[in-house]
Amino acid sequence: MREHFSDALSVKLILGYRDLLATNNYDPDAEAVSIADVTLRNTSYQKSGELQVSGTTLDKLLDWVGGLYGFRDNGSVPSRLAAQPVIARLEGDPFANFPTIETNTAENSSIAAFLHGEYRLASNWSLAAGARRTQDTRSIEDNAFQDLASIGLSPQSCTISATPGGIPLG
C-alpha cells in the first residue's frame, strides 16, 4: 500500500506472511538396517511489516527515507529417530531399543528503525548517509525423550529445574 500526500512526501506499508509445513524422512547412515533413520516435521510461520516514509526537501536537493521494520518467525522441527537396536547391543544402552522423540520450538524476532538521505551536490555528484538500529531476539526450547509407549509401557514424566543462577538441581 502506498500513499502520496504530496510531491514531496509519501508513505508505504509493506506486509508479508509465509508459512512452511514440511515432512522429511532421511537415512543418514545409508544402511539397510534402520540405524539412524530420522523423520522431521518442520513448521515455520513468518510475519513481517515495514512502514516507510519518504520525501524530497531543500528544493529537491535532499531525498530521504525513514521507517520501521518488524519480523517474527516461530515454528518447530520435531523429529523421530528410529530405535537403535544394533547400537544398544554394542554399547549396552537399554534405551536405544526405543525410538527417540525430539520436540522443540523456536522463535526469532527483529525490530528496526532506519533513516537514509542523499544530498545532490552537483548534477552527477551526491553525498549519501544513513543509520539503522536493529534488535534481534532468538529463543529455542529443545526436549528429547524415549518413546516407551511404542512397546506398551506407560511413559513417566519428570521436571528438571534450575536455580536462578542456572545451576541444575540434583
PASEBA-1860 file (N, C-alpha, C; in nm, 3 decimals):
! residues 170
1> MREHFSDA> 0.085/-0.117/0.000/0.000/0.000/0.000/0.090/0.123/0.000 ~ 0.064/0.218/-0.088/0.144/0.339/-0.098/0.050/0.459/-0.109 ~ 0.084/0.564/-0.036/0.001/0.685/-0.037/0.093/0.805/-0.060 ~ 0.062/0.884/-0.164/0.135/1.008/-0.191/0.056/1.124/-0.130 ~ 0.114/1.187/-0.029/0.046/1.301/0.032/0.075/1.429/-0.045 ~ 0.191/1.434/-0.109/0.228/1.547/-0.194/0.344/1.499/-0.281 ~ 0.393/1.587/-0.368/0.509/1.551/-0.448/0.633/1.531/-0.360 ~ 0.631/1.588/-0.240/0.748/1.582/-0.152/0.737/1.478/-0.041
9> LSVKLILG> 0.622/1.410/-0.026/0.604/1.317/0.086/0.517/1.198/0.046 ~ 0.565/1.077/0.075/0.483/0.957/0.052/0.506/0.857/0.164 ~ 0.407/0.770/0.183/0.412/0.668/0.287/0.384/0.533/0.220 ~ 0.462/0.432/0.259/0.444/0.299/0.201/0.441/0.198/0.316 ~ 0.348/0.103/0.309/0.337/-0.005/0.407/0.352/-0.137/0.332 ~ 0.450/-0.219/0.376/0.477/-0.348/0.313/0.452/-0.456/0.418 ~ 0.362/-0.549/0.390/0.331/-0.658/0.483/0.361/-0.791/0.416 ~ 0.406/-0.887/0.496/0.434/-1.019/0.440/0.398/-1.130/0.537
17> YRDLLATN> 0.361/-1.244/0.482/0.332/-1.364/0.562/0.375/-1.485/0.481 ~ 0.439/-1.580/0.548/0.478/-1.705/0.484/0.470/-1.816/0.586 ~ 0.418/-1.930/0.544/0.422/-2.046/0.634/0.481/-2.164/0.560 ~ 0.543/-2.251/0.637/0.608/-2.370/0.584/0.563/-2.489/0.667 ~ 0.514/-2.590/0.601/0.478/-2.716/0.664/0.541/-2.825/0.578 ~ 0.638/-2.897/0.632/0.708/-2.997/0.552/0.743/-3.119/0.636 ~ 0.742/-3.236/0.574/0.785/-3.359/0.639/0.899/-3.418/0.556 ~ 1.009/-3.450/0.622/1.125/-3.507/0.554/1.165/-3.635/0.625
25> NYDPDAEA> 1.186/-3.739/0.548/1.240/-3.865/0.601/1.377/-3.884/0.537 ~ 1.475/-3.915/0.619/1.605/-3.943/0.561/1.680/-4.047/0.642 ~ 1.775/-4.108/0.576/1.853/-4.218/0.631/2.000/-4.178/0.623 ~ 2.053/-4.104/0.721/2.189/-4.051/0.711/2.298/-4.157/0.708 ~ 2.272/-4.276/0.761/2.377/-4.378/0.761/2.374/-4.465/0.635 ~ 2.267/-4.458/0.556/2.252/-4.532/0.430/2.268/-4.683/0.447 ~ 2.228/-4.734/0.562/2.234/-4.877/0.587/2.097/-4.940/0.561 ~ 2.096/-5.068/0.524/1.970/-5.139/0.501/1.893/-5.156/0.632
33> VSIADVTL> 1.966/-5.169/0.743/1.905/-5.180/0.876/1.872/-5.040/0.925 ~ 1.760/-5.024/0.990/1.719/-4.894/1.042/1.806/-4.857/1.162 ~ 1.917/-4.788/1.136/2.009/-4.749/1.244/1.989/-4.604/1.283 ~ 1.982/-4.517/1.187/1.971/-4.375/1.221/1.866/-4.305/1.135 ~ 1.757/-4.372/1.103/1.651/-4.312/1.023/1.584/-4.201/1.104 ~ 1.558/-4.090/1.038/1.501/-3.973/1.107/1.384/-3.920/1.026 ~ 1.277/-3.882/1.096/1.164/-3.813/1.036/1.156/-3.674/1.098 ~ 1.160/-3.571/1.014/1.149/-3.432/1.060/1.020/-3.372/1.008
41> RNTSYQKS> 0.949/-3.302/1.095/0.829/-3.228/1.055/0.854/-3.082/1.087 ~ 0.879/-3.003/0.984/0.913/-2.862/1.002/0.789/-2.775/0.993 ~ 0.781/-2.676/1.080/0.681/-2.572/1.068/0.751/-2.438/1.086 ~ 0.707/-2.340/1.013/0.761/-2.205/1.028/0.651/-2.108/0.987 ~ 0.626/-2.010/1.069/0.525/-1.908/1.042/0.595/-1.772/1.052 ~ 0.613/-1.705/0.939/0.686/-1.579/0.934/0.592/-1.465/0.901 ~ 0.607/-1.356/0.977/0.529/-1.236/0.956/0.624/-1.117/0.955 ~ 0.603/-1.023/0.864/0.688/-0.904/0.861/0.605/-0.783/0.819
49> GELQVSGT> 0.653/-0.668/0.861/0.590/-0.543/0.824/0.693/-0.432/0.821 ~ 0.681/-0.345/0.722/0.772/-0.231/0.713/0.691/-0.107/0.676 ~ 0.710/-0.001/0.754/0.647/0.128/0.727/0.757/0.223/0.681 ~ 0.743/0.277/0.561/0.841/0.370/0.505/0.776/0.506/0.484 ~ 0.846/0.609/0.525/0.806/0.747/0.495/0.922/0.807/0.416 ~ 0.893/0.863/0.300/1.000/0.918/0.217/0.958/1.053/0.163 ~ 1.059/1.129/0.122/1.028/1.260/0.070/1.148/1.327/0.006 ~ 1.123/1.448/-0.042/1.225/1.533/-0.102/1.211/1.671/-0.039
57> TLDKLLDW> 1.324/1.729/0.002/1.323/1.862/0.064/1.439/1.945/0.010 ~ 1.453/2.064/0.062/1.561/2.157/0.025/1.567/2.178/-0.127 ~ 1.455/2.224/-0.182/1.445/2.248/-0.326/1.482/2.126/-0.409 ~ 1.440/2.009/-0.365/1.463/1.880/-0.432/1.609/1.840/-0.438 ~ 1.690/1.892/-0.346/1.830/1.852/-0.339/1.851/1.734/-0.244 ~ 1.760/1.714/-0.148/1.773/1.607/-0.050/1.657/1.509/-0.064 ~ 1.691/1.384/-0.098/1.593/1.275/-0.097/1.618/1.194/0.029 ~ 1.512/1.156/0.098/1.529/1.082/0.224/1.421/0.975/0.237
65> VGGLYGFR> 1.452/0.874/0.317/1.356/0.770/0.351/1.386/0.725/0.494 ~ 1.282/0.704/0.570/1.296/0.656/0.707/1.182/0.560/0.735 ~ 1.199/0.479/0.839/1.091/0.388/0.867/1.118/0.293/0.981 ~ 1.021/0.202/0.996/1.025/0.100/1.100/1.003/-0.036/1.034 ~ 1.069/-0.139/1.088/1.058/-0.274/1.034/1.041/-0.372/1.149 ~ 0.955/-0.472/1.130/0.937/-0.577/1.229/0.923/-0.712/1.161 ~ 0.978/-0.816/1.226/0.976/-0.951/1.170/0.961/-1.049/1.286 ~ 0.882/-1.155/1.264/0.870/-1.262/1.364/0.856/-1.395/1.292
73> DNGSVPSR> 0.932/-1.492/1.339/0.927/-1.628/1.285/0.915/-1.723/1.404 ~ 0.812/-1.803/1.406/0.801/-1.905/1.510/0.763/-2.037/1.444 ~ 0.817/-2.144/1.499/0.790/-2.275/1.442/0.855/-2.384/1.522 ~ 0.862/-2.502/1.462/0.920/-2.617/1.532/0.977/-2.715/1.430 ~ 1.064/-2.803/1.479/1.120/-2.910/1.397/1.123/-3.037/1.483 ~ 1.006/-3.092/1.516/1.007/-3.217/1.592/1.060/-3.330/1.504 ~ 1.130/-3.422/1.566/1.186/-3.534/1.490/1.165/-3.665/1.563 ~ 1.176/-3.773/1.489/1.165/-3.907/1.545/1.281/-3.988/1.491
81> LAAQPVIA> 1.369/-4.031/1.580/1.484/-4.112/1.544/1.449/-4.257/1.570 ~ 1.468/-4.341/1.470/1.434/-4.483/1.484/1.511/-4.548/1.598 ~ 1.458/-4.656/1.651/1.525/-4.731/1.757/1.664/-4.774/1.709 ~ 1.757/-4.788/1.801/1.896/-4.820/1.769/1.936/-4.957/1.824 ~ 1.870/-5.067/1.785/1.899/-5.197/1.848/2.043/-5.242/1.829 ~ 2.106/-5.212/1.715/2.246/-5.253/1.693/2.336/-5.182/1.791 ~ 2.317/-5.052/1.805/2.398/-4.974/1.898/2.371/-5.018/2.041 ~ 2.245/-5.052/2.071/2.210/-5.095/2.207/2.289/-5.220/2.245
89> RLEGDPFA> 2.299/-5.314/2.153/2.375/-5.436/2.183/2.524/-5.406/2.197 ~ 2.576/-5.319/2.113/2.720/-5.290/2.117/2.760/-5.208/2.240 ~ 2.678/-5.113/2.279/2.714/-5.023/2.387/2.642/-5.054/2.518 ~ 2.550/-5.149/2.517/2.477/-5.182/2.639/2.377/-5.077/2.681 ~ 2.326/-4.998/2.589/2.229/-4.892/2.619/2.088/-4.951/2.606 ~ 2.017/-4.975/2.719/1.885/-5.037/2.710/1.781/-4.946/2.644 ~ 1.801/-4.815/2.646/1.702/-4.723/2.589/1.717/-4.706/2.439 ~ 1.827/-4.753/2.382/1.846/-4.741/2.237/1.751/-4.831/2.161
97> NFPTIETN> 1.684/-4.924/2.230/1.585/-5.011/2.164/1.454/-4.939/2.138 ~ 1.439/-4.816/2.187/1.314/-4.742/2.172/1.337/-4.620/2.083 ~ 1.238/-4.582/2.006/1.253/-4.461/1.925/1.274/-4.338/2.014 ~ 1.351/-4.244/1.966/1.373/-4.118/2.036/1.287/-4.011/1.969 ~ 1.210/-3.941/2.050/1.126/-3.832/2.002/1.190/-3.702/2.049 ~ 1.204/-3.607/1.958/1.257/-3.476/1.997/1.154/-3.371/1.961 ~ 1.118/-3.290/2.058/1.025/-3.181/2.034/1.098/-3.051/2.061 ~ 1.074/-2.953/1.981/1.138/-2.824/2.002/1.055/-2.714/1.937
105> TAENSSIA> 1.076/-2.595/1.985/1.014/-2.477/1.927/1.119/-2.367/1.919 ~ 1.102/-2.280/1.823/1.194/-2.168/1.807/1.115/-2.042/1.775 ~ 1.168/-1.931/1.822/1.108/-1.802/1.790/1.219/-1.702/1.764 ~ 1.209/-1.633/1.652/1.304/-1.530/1.613/1.226/-1.403/1.585 ~ 1.274/-1.292/1.638/1.208/-1.165/1.609/1.313/-1.057/1.588 ~ 1.274/-0.957/1.512/1.364/-0.847/1.481/1.281/-0.720/1.468 ~ 1.331/-0.612/1.526/1.269/-0.482/1.507/1.380/-0.384/1.469 ~ 1.345/-0.286/1.387/1.447/-0.193/1.339/1.385/-0.058/1.308
113> AFLHGEYR> 1.467/0.045/1.317/1.433/0.179/1.273/1.547/0.225/1.183 ~ 1.515/0.298/1.076/1.620/0.339/0.983/1.591/0.476/0.924 ~ 1.698/0.541/0.879/1.689/0.672/0.813/1.803/0.680/0.712 ~ 1.772/0.723/0.591/1.873/0.735/0.485/1.845/0.863/0.407 ~ 1.952/0.933/0.373/1.937/1.054/0.294/2.043/1.063/0.186 ~ 2.008/1.130/0.077/2.102/1.153/-0.032/2.089/1.299/-0.076 ~ 2.200/1.372/-0.064/2.203/1.515/-0.097/2.278/1.534/-0.228 ~ 2.213/1.601/-0.326/2.276/1.627/-0.455/2.367/1.749/-0.445
121> LASNWSLA> 2.499/1.725/-0.462/2.597/1.834/-0.459/2.607/1.902/-0.596 ~ 2.595/1.823/-0.701/2.600/1.871/-0.839/2.518/1.774/-0.923 ~ 2.511/1.796/-1.053/2.426/1.710/-1.137/2.470/1.564/-1.135 ~ 2.599/1.538/-1.118/2.646/1.400/-1.116/2.721/1.363/-0.988 ~ 2.704/1.440/-0.882/2.768/1.414/-0.752/2.664/1.421/-0.642 ~ 2.667/1.318/-0.555/2.575/1.315/-0.440/2.650/1.266/-0.318 ~ 2.600/1.302/-0.204/2.652/1.255/-0.076/2.540/1.180/-0.006 ~ 2.566/1.055/0.032/2.463/0.972/0.095/2.507/0.933/0.236
129> AGARRTQD> 2.411/0.925/0.326/2.438/0.881/0.463/2.312/0.814/0.517 ~ 2.334/0.722/0.610/2.219/0.653/0.667/2.253/0.593/0.802 ~ 2.150/0.557/0.874/2.166/0.493/1.005/2.054/0.391/1.022 ~ 2.087/0.284/1.094/1.988/0.180/1.122/2.016/0.125/1.260 ~ 1.910/0.102/1.334/1.920/0.039/1.466/1.831/-0.086/1.462 ~ 1.892/-0.202/1.490/1.821/-0.329/1.485/1.837/-0.403/1.616 ~ 1.732/-0.465/1.661/1.739/-0.551/1.779/1.677/-0.686/1.743 ~ 1.759/-0.791/1.756/1.714/-0.928/1.727/1.700/-1.006/1.857
137> TRSIEDNA> 1.601/-1.092/1.862/1.580/-1.181/1.976/1.561/-1.322/1.922 ~ 1.628/-1.418/1.984/1.618/-1.557/1.941/1.597/-1.645/2.064 ~ 1.509/-1.743/2.052/1.490/-1.838/2.161/1.459/-1.976/2.103 ~ 1.501/-2.079/2.175/1.474/-2.215/2.134/1.450/-2.299/2.258 ~ 1.357/-2.390/2.247/1.329/-2.486/2.354/1.340/-2.624/2.292 ~ 1.422/-2.709/2.350/1.452/-2.839/2.291/1.436/-2.948/2.395 ~ 1.361/-3.052/2.364/1.337/-3.164/2.455/1.348/-3.295/2.377 ~ 1.410/-3.396/2.437/1.419/-3.527/2.373/1.380/-3.633/2.476
145> FQDLASIG> 1.309/-3.737/2.431/1.269/-3.844/2.522/1.254/-3.974/2.444 ~ 1.257/-4.085/2.515/1.240/-4.216/2.454/1.092/-4.248/2.446 ~ 1.049/-4.312/2.339/0.909/-4.347/2.316/0.880/-4.486/2.376 ~ 0.858/-4.490/2.508/0.829/-4.617/2.575/0.687/-4.665/2.545 ~ 0.598/-4.573/2.507/0.460/-4.611/2.476/0.454/-4.702/2.353 ~ 0.558/-4.693/2.268/0.557/-4.776/2.146/0.563/-4.925/2.178 ~ 0.604/-4.961/2.301/0.605/-5.103/2.339/0.507/-5.130/2.452 ~ 0.414/-5.037/2.474/0.308/-5.059/2.571/0.341/-5.015/2.713
153> LSPQSCTI> 0.456/-4.951/2.738/0.487/-4.902/2.872/0.425/-4.764/2.891 ~ 0.383/-4.736/3.013/0.328/-4.604/3.043/0.443/-4.506/3.061 ~ 0.444/-4.400/2.981/0.552/-4.303/2.997/0.540/-4.230/3.131 ~ 0.652/-4.201/3.190/0.658/-4.124/3.313/0.715/-3.987/3.278 ~ 0.674/-3.885/3.349/0.728/-3.753/3.321/0.802/-3.702/3.443 ~ 0.895/-3.613/3.418/0.968/-3.550/3.527/0.999/-3.407/3.486 ~ 1.028/-3.326/3.582/1.064/-3.187/3.557/1.202/-3.162/3.613 ~ 1.287/-3.104/3.533/1.421/-3.067/3.577/1.423/-2.916/3.588
161> SATPGGIP> 1.454/-2.868/3.706/1.455/-2.724/3.729/1.597/-2.675/3.751 ~ 1.614/-2.546/3.745/1.744/-2.486/3.770/1.725/-2.371/3.868 ~ 1.829/-2.341/3.942/1.826/-2.228/4.033/1.835/-2.099/3.953 ~ 1.805/-1.985/4.014/1.813/-1.858/3.938/1.950/-1.835/3.876 ~ 2.057/-1.888/3.934/2.189/-1.872/3.878/2.218/-1.968/3.766 ~ 2.127/-2.059/3.734/2.145/-2.151/3.624/2.213/-2.282/3.664 ~ 2.229/-2.309/3.793/2.292/-2.432/3.838/2.185/-2.539/3.850 ~ 2.199/-2.654/3.781/2.095/-2.757/3.786/2.077/-2.812/3.929
169> LG> 1.952/-2.842/3.960/1.922/-2.904/4.089/1.931/-3.055/4.075 ~ 1.980/-3.123/4.179/2.000/-3.269/4.169/1.881/-3.349/4.196
END
